[in-house]
Amino acid sequence: MMFNQLDVVSEQEIERILDTSYRILEEVGPKFEWDFALDLLEKRGCKVDRAKQIVSIPRALTLEAINGMTPIAKPQDYPKIFWAPWIGMNIIDFETKKKRRGVIRDCCNTVTLVNRLENLSVSSTGVVPQDVPIEIADIYMAEMLFKYSEKMFTTWTYTTQSARDLIEMGLAVTGGVEELKASKIINYLAEPVSPLKLAKHSLEIMKIYGEMDQPINMGPMVQVGTTGPATLAGAVALQMAENLAGLVYLYCLGSHSPMALGGPMQTSDMRTGRCLYAAPELSLIHLTLVACAHYLGFMSGCTSGLCDANTMDYQCGWERGLSGVLLWAAGSESLGMRGEIGGGEAFSHESLVVENEMGGMLRKVSEGILVNDETLALDVIERVGIGGNYLFEEHTARHSRDFFQPDVFRRDMFDVFWSDYKNVEERAHEKVVKILEENELRLQVSDDVAAEIDRIVRRRAASV
């Protein structure tokens, strides 16, 4: 098997990177922009500069927190998943090939598609709807996912009030505090502001979710060469320091939230300063981040399989495939996020469908080769003998459905292919249309729970 066999750094190099991360936390110190957090950390032996809000976190406390917090899943115990759809502000219109602002209908379509795309394990809305008050768009996104998603889901949480509203929705869905704590139905991507700053609202949201034992994914977004060092090792050390700062904070809160140490890093085009999503260096830092997280006993998902291409061309396929396959082989528990195009400028339903097919191929590879008496087929080989044919054997019939069959990818003969040519984006669009025509959103909660969620949304909307 190829999984967890790909290493770009040695154990000694991992230890050097993490040693640098510990030193960053102790000698430089992250900034915690909330007095509550400063008080909490000071009580646990951290040196606090109140005027600058900078906290020096002792190495001993960091190591204690690493051992004391629970990972969302142990490395390699978590199923390999294609992560949720990208959540951006814009969507690509298939007909015009232009960006436009996302609206509620786009969110509905995304949830409908994900419900039917078998290789996407996690749902989201794809875009931030901007035909509702933008300051509470996160509430509308959560409403849709709580009510209609057939899969576990992820979404943004903008404010502390939104966090409280989502907890209230979660209580309605699960039935009570203990049920919500056990369900792990809500998760939060906590994003320090690189370099080394944890904003007040993020710390407050982590506390709200942490008190309910909901999963916390640390998600610093260090950008190599701008918000992080221009060297890959230094940028990874900074990323891990920011990951660990959040972990220490939650540990000091006494939270039982399961955690993941995230890797949504980017690199920079050093000629223009533009943030890149598919440079080859990105694969290297993501591979290193996964190795560091696994070394500490935590899972880590990375924003791999993305592209800087603006259309589904050869560049797009190569960029997605390079980082996707490498991270898959290295044992990354999740690959995300799906449907992104143009270096994060927009989201595409057609790309979502194509990437679902990519996920199916990766899932097939993940099965490996089963070796037993049935699969070695010695009796069949003896029976067919020399110069025979296996096509009409019962053994062949039994296993004929074992093979991956593409949907939007094609395997036609050359002349057949060109006699009815459609590019992959056109074929994907046909599948999008078919799914949306044949499926509609159905409530995944009771009418009473749906009404309660609606009440929470109306209450929040009335306050804007």
HELIX and SHEET records of a PDB file:
HELIX    1   1 GLU A   11  ARG A   23  1                                  13    
HELIX    2   2 ILE A   24  VAL A   28  3                                   5    
HELIX    3   3 ASP A   35  LYS A   43  1                                   9    
HELIX    4   4 ARG A   59  GLY A   68  1                                  10    
HELIX    5   5 ILE A  104  ARG A  116  1                                  13    
HELIX    6   6 ILE A  134  ILE A  136  5                                   3    
HELIX    7   7 ALA A  137  TYR A  148  1                                  12    
HELIX    8   8 THR A  160  THR A  174  1                                  15    
HELIX    9   9 VAL A  177  SER A  183  1                                   7    
HELIX   10  10 LYS A  200  GLU A  211  1                                  12    
HELIX   11  11 LEU A  232  LEU A  253  1                                  22    
HELIX   12  12 PRO A  280  TYR A  295  1                                  16    
HELIX   13  13 TYR A  314  ALA A  330  1                                  17    
HELIX   14  14 HIS A  349  SER A  366  1                                  18    
HELIX   15  15 ASP A  373  LEU A  376  1                                   4    
HELIX   16  16 LEU A  378  VAL A  384  1                                   7    
HELIX   17  17 GLU A  394  HIS A  399  1                                   6    
HELIX   18  18 PHE A  414  SER A  419  1                                   6    
HELIX   19  19 VAL A  424  GLU A  438  1                                  15    
HELIX   20  20 ASP A  447  ALA A  462  1                                  16    
SHEET    1   A 2 LYS A  31  PHE A  32  0                                        
SHEET    2   A 2 LYS A 197  LEU A 198  1                                        
SHEET    1   B 2 LYS A  47  ASP A  49  0                                        
SHEET    2   B 2 ILE A  54  SER A  56 -1                                        
SHEET    1   C 3 ILE A  81  PHE A  82  0                                        
SHEET    2   C 3 SER A 334  LEU A 335  1                                        
SHEET    3   C 3 GLY A 301  CYS A 302  1                                        
SHEET    1   D 2 ASN A  90  ILE A  92  0                                        
SHEET    2   D 2 LYS A  99  ARG A 101 -1                                        
SHEET    1   E 3 TYR A 188  ALA A 190  0                                        
SHEET    2   E 3 ILE A 216  MET A 218  1                                        
SHEET    3   E 3 MET A 259  LEU A 261  1                                        
SHEET    1   F 3 GLN A 223  VAL A 224  0                                        
SHEET    2   F 3 GLN A 266  SER A 268  1                                        
SHEET    3   F 3 CYS A 275  LEU A 276 -1                                        
SHEET    1   G 2 GLU A 340  ILE A 341  0                                        
SHEET    2   G 2 ALA A 346  PHE A 347 -1                                        
END                                                                             
